[in-house]
Amino acid sequence: MNFKSIIKGILIFIVIFNTSGFLFSYNEIDLSYTINPDDNSISITGRGLSKCRIAISESEDPDEETYETITKDNSYKLDDGEYYIVIKDNKDNIIPLFNEGTISLTVDKDYLPLYPVDEIIDIEYRYTSIGPSNITISSDNEGVVKVKDNKLYTISVGIANINITSNNMSDSFSIEVTDLYTKPNPDSDEKPILNKLLISDPAEAEKLDEVLRLKIEEAGFGTRAGVVAAARFLALEFPYKLSYFAEGGRLDPVSSVQSDGEGRYYHYGLFLSEDKFDDLGPSLYGRATWGEYFREDNSNDHSKDEYYLNGRYVPGGIGTSLYLSKRPNGLDCSGYVSWCYYNGGFDFGDLGAGSPGTHGMSELGELVFISDELLESDRIKAGDLVGYEGHIGIVIGVDEDHIWIADTLLTGLKVTCYERNEESFEELPKKLFEELHDDPYKETYEEPFEYFILMDDEYKEDGNYTAMWEQ
């Protein structure tokens, strides 16, 4: 029985026995055989074999035309599947050979270092078996990973050992389930803001970085899909909302001041463990992972803690001691987009959002001002940019009626769904900023998204691109 799988991954080879010298006697015929699990082959030798015929068949009662004459030291290579071996002597007496005993079994598994809760993992295996294979898969901790119909269902955080057996052979592998990332969830407003050191164990942070790397590689590092995979991971799969943190400097090579305040440190992976500090140069605000504060809060007034944390702060207070002590490190708009570029395989340099006619991300690709004609066309793809004066976001999903944009606003990194018409793009940002800011500052943030930056010429290749993420 062959089980199909959509999962591709690491091959785990379960080699059973490399046996030689098995001996069977039938009348005047002595049979011995050697099994070579490296290439799934069987060599049959014995006195009187040259007078016999052999059938290697998927049926216990093979058709006559299946039989072939045995010569000395015959070797037979078996493809994947279950087989029966039957020998007929010169008098057509039937000699069944080893009714049971699996030669080899290969399990193909998408072996990520971490899996989210509510994931379904399909197991694909290939085997070569003499007789019925009797393959079973089980979990030693079904509260973490449950097995049903040769699929693995992740239930809760923890580790489960998965055992696979066939006749007299077995092997196992472990599955680790985490809450450090989830299945894609566009409800970004429901996420808590990250405001603490998330990972204290660097090994755990490395596993999460490896998940991100594998997802990007599967999409295509250095392609449009690779950038989209990075953007979707941080916006949709990371279970926390990264705080907005205003830029504190640029990695300008002519400057002696560098800043890790907005993620412009150009690191692969997530900035969640302190080992990311190792190769940072001078910084303006200090060293802090995402979610940590740059300065200890020494103020006695905590009445506005929530006010600062959720973005309702006076922009003029950026960089002050109070701001740094009450606002956890995160990304600003161009910091997020540059992080997506870099992790997806592109280094466009340390660019700000810019605006038409100025130096910045608005100079990348083809800048096209928003119109109903553009929005109704098929020109916009996930991975394109969208912006207005001093702000930039990235498209992470497109369907027939909607465009999903991820960007970092004053309330943090979020995902917004827009209808494919000009009115939607004009009204939603206005409404958002009017709700967030009190006079007189809201007037500064009423500009709608004005243009898309179409990135076909920059990406060159789409990779394993999907217009929408997998639900």
C-alpha positions as CSV (number, residue, x, y, z in Angstrom):
1,M,0.0,0.0,0.0
2,N,1.5,3.4,-1.0
3,F,0.6,6.5,1.0
4,K,0.9,9.8,-0.8
5,S,2.1,12.9,1.0
6,I,2.4,16.6,0.2
7,I,5.3,16.8,2.7
8,K,8.9,16.6,1.5
9,G,11.7,16.4,4.0
10,I,14.6,14.5,5.4
11,L,14.9,10.7,4.6
12,I,15.2,8.5,7.6
13,F,16.5,5.1,6.6
14,I,15.4,2.2,8.7
15,V,17.6,-0.7,7.8
16,I,16.5,-4.0,9.2
17,F,18.8,-6.8,8.7
18,N,21.7,-7.6,6.4
19,T,21.4,-11.3,6.5
20,S,23.2,-14.1,4.7
21,G,23.2,-17.8,4.9
22,F,19.5,-18.5,5.4
23,L,19.0,-22.1,4.3
24,F,15.8,-23.9,3.1
25,S,15.6,-27.5,2.0
26,Y,13.0,-28.9,-0.3
27,N,13.4,-32.4,-1.7
28,E,16.9,-32.4,-3.4
29,I,17.2,-28.6,-3.5
30,D,19.1,-26.6,-0.9
31,L,18.4,-22.9,-1.0
32,S,20.4,-20.1,0.6
33,Y,19.9,-16.4,0.1
34,T,21.5,-13.1,1.0
35,I,19.6,-9.9,1.5
36,N,21.3,-6.6,0.7
37,P,19.2,-3.8,2.2
38,D,21.5,-1.1,0.6
39,D,19.9,-1.7,-2.8
40,N,16.9,-3.9,-1.9
41,S,18.3,-6.9,-3.7
42,I,18.2,-10.7,-3.0
43,S,20.8,-13.2,-4.1
44,I,19.7,-16.8,-4.2
45,T,22.1,-19.8,-4.5
46,G,21.8,-23.5,-3.8
47,R,22.3,-27.0,-5.1
48,G,19.9,-27.8,-7.9
49,L,18.7,-24.3,-8.5
50,S,19.6,-24.4,-12.2
51,K,16.7,-26.8,-12.6
52,C,14.2,-24.4,-11.0
53,R,12.2,-21.4,-12.0
54,I,11.5,-18.3,-9.8
55,A,8.6,-15.9,-9.7
56,I,8.8,-12.5,-7.9
57,S,5.2,-11.2,-7.8
58,E,2.8,-9.0,-5.9
59,S,0.5,-12.1,-5.8
60,E,0.8,-15.1,-3.6
61,D,-0.2,-17.2,-6.6
62,P,1.8,-15.8,-9.5
63,D,0.8,-16.4,-13.1
64,E,2.9,-18.9,-15.0
65,E,4.4,-16.3,-17.3
66,T,5.9,-14.6,-14.3
67,Y,8.4,-17.4,-13.7
68,E,11.9,-17.3,-15.1
69,T,14.8,-19.8,-15.0
70,I,17.3,-19.5,-12.1
71,T,20.9,-19.5,-13.0
72,K,23.9,-19.7,-10.6
73,D,24.2,-16.7,-8.2
74,N,21.1,-15.0,-9.4
75,S,20.5,-11.5,-7.9
76,Y,17.2,-9.8,-8.0
77,K,16.6,-6.2,-7.3
78,L,13.2,-5.3,-5.9
79,D,11.4,-2.0,-6.4
80,D,9.2,-0.4,-3.7
81,G,6.2,-2.5,-2.6
82,E,5.3,-5.9,-1.3
83,Y,6.4,-9.1,-3.0
84,Y,6.1,-12.8,-2.8
85,I,8.8,-15.2,-4.0
86,V,7.9,-18.6,-5.2
87,I,10.2,-21.2,-6.7
88,K,9.1,-24.2,-8.8
89,D,11.4,-27.2,-9.1
90,N,11.8,-29.3,-12.2
91,K,8.7,-31.2,-11.3
92,D,6.7,-28.0,-10.7
93,N,6.6,-28.5,-7.0
94,I,6.0,-25.1,-5.4
95,I,8.5,-23.8,-2.9
96,P,7.4,-20.5,-1.2
97,L,10.4,-18.5,-0.1
98,F,10.3,-16.5,3.2
99,N,6.7,-15.6,3.6
100,E,7.6,-12.8,6.0
101,G,10.5,-10.5,6.6
102,T,10.9,-7.0,5.4
103,I,14.0,-6.1,3.6
104,S,14.0,-2.3,4.1
105,L,11.8,0.6,4.9
106,T,12.3,4.3,4.1
107,V,10.4,7.1,5.8
108,D,10.2,10.6,4.1
109,K,9.3,13.2,6.6
110,D,9.3,17.0,6.6
111,Y,11.5,17.2,9.7
112,L,11.2,20.7,10.9
113,P,12.9,21.4,14.3
114,L,9.6,22.8,15.6
115,Y,6.0,22.4,14.6
116,P,3.0,24.7,15.7
117,V,-0.1,23.4,17.4
118,D,-2.9,22.2,15.1
119,E,-0.6,21.1,12.4
120,I,-1.2,18.0,10.3
121,I,1.9,16.2,9.2
122,D,1.6,13.6,6.5
123,I,4.0,10.7,6.6
124,E,5.2,9.3,3.4
125,Y,7.1,6.0,3.4
126,R,8.5,3.7,0.8
127,Y,9.3,0.0,1.6
128,T,10.4,-3.2,0.0
129,S,8.9,-6.2,1.7
130,I,8.9,-10.0,1.3
131,G,5.4,-10.8,2.3
132,P,3.0,-8.4,4.1
133,S,4.8,-5.4,5.6
134,N,2.5,-4.8,8.6
135,I,3.6,-1.1,9.1
136,T,2.3,0.7,12.1
137,I,3.0,4.3,13.4
138,S,2.4,5.3,17.0
139,S,3.1,8.2,19.4
140,D,4.4,7.8,22.9
141,N,2.6,11.0,23.9
142,E,-0.7,11.5,22.2
143,G,-1.4,14.5,24.3
144,V,1.3,16.3,22.3
145,V,1.1,14.4,18.9
146,K,-1.7,12.1,18.0
147,V,-1.5,9.5,15.2
148,K,-4.4,8.7,13.0
149,D,-4.5,7.2,9.5
150,N,-0.7,7.6,9.2
151,K,-1.0,11.3,9.8
152,L,0.5,13.2,12.8
153,Y,-1.7,15.8,14.6
154,T,0.0,18.2,16.9
155,I,-2.2,18.8,19.9
156,S,-0.2,20.8,22.5
157,V,3.3,22.1,23.3
158,G,5.8,19.3,24.1
159,I,7.8,16.5,22.6
160,A,6.5,13.2,21.4
161,N,8.5,10.2,20.1
162,I,7.0,8.7,16.9
163,N,7.6,5.0,16.5
164,I,7.3,3.2,13.2
165,T,7.5,-0.6,13.0
166,S,7.2,-3.3,10.4
167,N,7.5,-7.0,11.3
168,N,10.7,-7.3,13.3
169,M,12.1,-3.9,12.7
170,S,11.5,-0.5,14.1
171,D,12.8,3.1,14.4
172,S,11.7,6.3,15.9
173,F,12.0,10.1,15.6
174,S,10.9,12.9,17.8
175,I,8.5,15.8,17.0
176,E,8.7,19.0,19.1
177,V,5.6,21.2,19.2
178,T,5.9,24.9,20.1
179,D,3.9,28.0,20.7
180,L,6.6,30.2,19.3
181,Y,4.9,30.2,16.0
182,T,1.4,29.3,14.8
183,K,-0.4,28.5,11.6
184,P,-1.0,31.7,9.6
185,N,-3.4,34.0,11.4
186,P,-4.2,37.4,9.8
187,D,-6.0,38.7,13.0
188,S,-3.0,40.7,14.0
189,D,-5.0,43.1,16.3
190,E,-5.7,40.1,18.5
191,K,-2.1,39.4,19.2
192,P,-0.4,40.6,22.4
193,I,2.5,43.1,22.0
194,L,5.8,41.5,22.6
195,N,7.2,43.2,25.7
196,K,9.5,40.7,27.3
197,L,12.5,38.6,26.6
198,L,10.8,35.8,24.7
199,I,13.6,33.2,24.6
200,S,16.3,32.7,27.2
201,D,17.8,29.6,25.6
202,P,19.8,30.4,22.4
203,A,19.2,26.8,21.2
204,E,15.5,27.4,21.2
205,A,16.0,30.7,19.2
206,E,18.1,28.8,16.7
207,K,15.4,26.3,16.1
208,L,12.9,29.0,15.4
209,D,15.4,30.7,13.1
210,E,15.8,27.3,11.3
211,V,12.1,27.0,10.8
212,L,12.1,30.4,9.2
213,R,15.1,29.5,7.0
214,L,13.6,26.3,5.8
215,K,10.3,28.0,4.9
216,I,12.2,30.7,2.9
217,E,14.3,28.0,1.2
218,E,11.2,26.0,0.3
219,A,9.7,29.2,-1.2
220,G,13.0,30.2,-2.9
221,F,15.8,32.2,-1.3
222,G,16.5,35.1,-3.6
223,T,13.1,35.1,-5.2
224,R,9.8,37.0,-4.7
225,A,8.4,34.0,-2.9
226,G,11.3,34.0,-0.4
227,V,10.6,37.6,0.6
228,V,6.9,36.9,0.9
229,A,7.7,33.9,3.1
230,A,9.7,36.1,5.5
231,A,7.0,38.8,5.5
232,R,4.2,36.3,6.2
233,F,6.1,34.5,8.9
234,L,6.6,37.6,11.0
235,A,3.2,39.1,10.3
236,L,1.0,35.9,10.3
237,E,2.8,33.1,12.1
238,F,4.8,34.9,14.9
239,P,2.2,34.9,17.7
240,Y,3.2,38.4,19.0
241,K,2.8,41.8,17.5
242,L,6.2,43.6,17.3
243,S,6.1,47.1,18.8
244,Y,6.8,50.1,16.6
245,F,10.1,51.5,17.4
246,A,11.3,54.6,15.7
247,E,14.6,54.4,14.0
248,G,17.6,55.5,16.0
249,G,20.1,55.6,13.2
250,R,21.2,53.9,10.1
251,L,23.9,51.5,9.2
252,D,25.5,54.1,7.0
253,P,29.2,53.1,6.5
254,V,30.4,56.7,6.8
255,S,28.7,57.0,10.2
256,S,30.3,55.9,13.5
257,V,26.9,55.5,15.1
258,Q,24.9,52.4,14.4
259,S,21.5,51.4,15.8
260,D,19.9,48.1,16.5
261,G,16.7,49.9,17.5
262,E,14.7,49.0,14.5
263,G,16.1,45.8,13.2
264,R,18.5,47.4,10.8
265,Y,21.3,45.2,12.1
266,Y,20.9,43.0,9.0
267,H,20.7,39.6,10.8
268,Y,19.1,36.5,9.4
269,G,16.4,35.2,11.6
270,L,14.5,36.7,14.5
271,F,16.1,39.1,17.0
272,L,15.0,37.2,20.0
273,S,18.1,36.0,21.8
274,E,21.0,37.9,23.2
275,D,23.6,36.1,21.1
276,K,22.4,38.3,18.2
277,F,24.4,41.1,19.9
278,D,27.7,39.4,19.3
279,D,28.6,41.2,16.0
280,L,26.8,44.5,16.6
281,G,28.8,47.6,16.4
282,P,28.2,50.8,18.3
283,S,24.5,51.4,19.0
284,L,22.7,54.6,19.7
285,Y,20.1,53.3,22.2
286,G,21.7,50.2,23.6
287,R,21.3,46.5,23.1
288,A,17.9,44.9,23.4
289,T,16.2,42.0,21.7
290,W,12.7,42.5,20.2
291,G,10.3,42.9,23.1
292,E,12.9,44.3,25.6
293,Y,13.2,47.8,26.8
294,F,16.3,49.9,26.2
295,R,16.3,51.6,29.5
296,E,15.0,50.6,32.9
297,D,11.8,52.4,33.9
298,N,12.8,54.5,36.8
299,S,9.8,56.8,36.7
300,N,7.2,56.5,39.4
301,D,4.3,57.4,37.1
302,H,2.8,54.3,35.5
303,S,-0.5,55.8,34.6
304,K,0.5,56.0,30.9
305,D,2.3,52.7,30.5
306,E,-0.5,51.2,28.4
307,Y,-0.7,54.5,26.5
308,Y,2.9,54.2,25.4
309,L,2.8,50.5,24.8
310,N,-0.1,50.8,22.4
311,G,1.2,53.6,20.3
312,R,-0.7,56.5,21.9
313,Y,2.3,58.6,22.6
314,V,3.3,62.1,21.5
315,P,5.7,61.7,18.5
316,G,7.9,64.4,19.8
317,G,8.7,62.1,22.8
318,I,10.6,59.6,20.6
319,G,14.1,59.0,21.9
320,T,13.4,60.4,25.3
321,S,14.3,58.4,28.5
322,L,10.6,58.0,29.2
323,Y,9.9,56.7,25.7
324,L,12.8,54.2,25.8
325,S,11.8,52.8,29.2
326,K,8.1,52.3,28.3
327,R,8.3,51.2,24.7
328,P,9.8,47.7,23.8
329,N,12.2,47.3,20.9
330,G,10.7,46.4,17.6
331,L,10.6,47.6,14.0
332,D,9.5,50.7,12.1
333,C,7.9,50.5,8.7
334,S,11.1,50.4,6.6
335,G,12.8,48.3,9.2
336,Y,10.2,45.6,8.7
337,V,10.4,45.7,5.0
338,S,14.2,45.7,4.9
339,W,14.1,42.7,7.3
340,C,11.9,40.8,4.9
341,Y,14.2,41.7,2.0
342,Y,17.3,40.6,3.7
343,N,15.9,37.3,5.1
344,G,14.4,36.6,1.7
345,G,17.7,37.0,-0.1
346,F,18.0,40.6,-1.1
347,D,20.2,43.4,0.2
348,F,19.0,46.7,-1.1
349,G,21.0,48.6,1.5
350,D,19.8,50.6,4.4
351,L,16.9,52.4,2.9
352,G,14.1,54.3,4.6
353,A,10.5,54.5,3.2
354,G,11.2,57.5,1.1
355,S,8.6,59.1,-1.2
356,P,8.3,59.8,-4.9
357,G,11.4,61.7,-6.1
358,T,13.4,61.1,-2.9
359,H,16.0,58.5,-1.9
360,G,14.5,55.4,-0.3
361,M,12.4,52.3,-1.0
362,S,10.2,54.3,-3.3
363,E,13.1,54.2,-5.8
364,L,12.9,50.4,-6.1
365,G,10.8,48.8,-8.8
366,E,8.2,50.6,-10.8
367,L,6.2,53.2,-8.8
368,V,2.6,53.3,-9.9
369,F,0.1,55.6,-8.3
370,I,-3.1,54.0,-7.0
371,S,-6.1,54.0,-9.2
372,D,-9.1,51.7,-9.7
373,E,-7.6,50.6,-13.0
374,L,-4.5,49.4,-11.2
375,L,-6.4,47.8,-8.4
376,E,-8.6,45.9,-10.8
377,S,-5.7,44.6,-12.8
378,D,-3.5,41.6,-12.2
379,R,-0.3,43.6,-11.9
380,I,-0.2,43.6,-8.1
381,K,1.4,40.6,-6.5
382,A,2.4,39.6,-3.0
383,G,5.9,40.9,-2.5
384,D,5.1,44.3,-4.1
385,L,5.4,47.4,-1.9
386,V,2.8,50.0,-1.1
387,G,3.3,53.4,0.4
388,Y,2.8,57.1,0.8
389,E,4.8,60.0,2.1
390,G,7.3,58.6,4.6
391,H,5.6,55.2,5.0
392,I,6.1,51.8,3.4
393,G,4.3,48.4,3.6
394,I,4.5,45.1,1.8
395,V,1.7,43.1,0.1
396,I,1.5,39.6,1.6
397,G,-1.7,38.3,-0.1
398,V,-3.8,38.9,-3.2
399,D,-7.1,37.4,-4.3
400,E,-9.8,38.4,-6.7
401,D,-11.4,40.9,-4.3
402,H,-8.8,41.8,-1.7
403,I,-5.2,42.8,-1.1
404,W,-3.6,42.1,2.3
405,I,-0.9,44.5,3.4
406,A,1.5,44.0,6.3
407,D,3.2,47.1,7.7
408,T,4.5,48.5,11.0
409,L,2.4,51.4,12.2
410,L,2.5,53.2,15.6
411,T,0.4,50.3,17.1
412,G,3.0,47.8,15.9
413,L,3.2,45.3,13.0
414,K,-0.2,44.5,11.7
415,V,-2.1,43.0,8.7
416,T,-4.8,45.0,7.0
417,C,-7.2,43.7,4.3
418,Y,-8.2,46.2,1.6
419,E,-10.9,45.8,-1.0
420,R,-9.7,46.2,-4.5
421,N,-10.9,49.8,-5.1
422,E,-9.5,53.2,-4.6
423,E,-12.0,54.2,-1.9
424,S,-10.9,51.4,0.4
425,F,-7.3,52.5,0.2
426,E,-8.2,56.1,0.9
427,E,-10.5,55.5,3.9
428,L,-9.0,52.7,5.9
429,P,-5.7,54.4,6.8
430,K,-7.5,57.7,7.6
431,K,-9.9,55.9,9.9
432,L,-7.0,54.0,11.6
433,F,-4.9,57.1,12.3
434,E,-7.9,59.2,13.4
435,E,-8.8,56.6,16.0
436,L,-5.2,56.4,17.3
437,H,-4.1,60.0,17.6
438,D,-5.5,63.0,19.3
439,D,-5.3,66.5,17.9
440,P,-3.1,68.1,16.7
441,Y,-1.0,65.1,15.6
442,K,-3.6,63.1,13.7
443,E,-3.5,65.6,10.7
444,T,0.1,64.4,10.1
445,Y,-1.0,60.8,9.6
446,E,-4.1,61.2,7.4
447,E,-2.4,60.6,4.1
448,P,-3.8,57.5,2.4
449,F,-1.7,54.9,0.6
450,E,-0.9,56.6,-2.7
451,Y,1.2,54.2,-4.7
452,F,2.4,50.7,-5.3
453,I,5.9,49.8,-6.1
454,L,5.8,46.8,-8.5
455,M,8.9,44.7,-7.9
456,D,9.1,42.3,-10.9
457,D,12.4,43.8,-12.2
458,E,14.0,43.6,-8.7
459,Y,13.0,40.0,-7.9
460,K,13.8,38.6,-11.4
461,E,12.3,35.2,-10.3
462,D,9.1,34.4,-8.5
463,G,10.2,31.1,-6.9
464,N,7.5,28.9,-5.5
465,Y,5.2,31.9,-5.4
466,T,1.6,31.7,-4.0
467,A,-0.7,34.7,-4.2
468,M,-2.2,33.7,-0.8
469,W,-0.8,31.8,2.2
470,E,-1.9,28.3,3.1
471,Q,-4.7,28.3,5.6
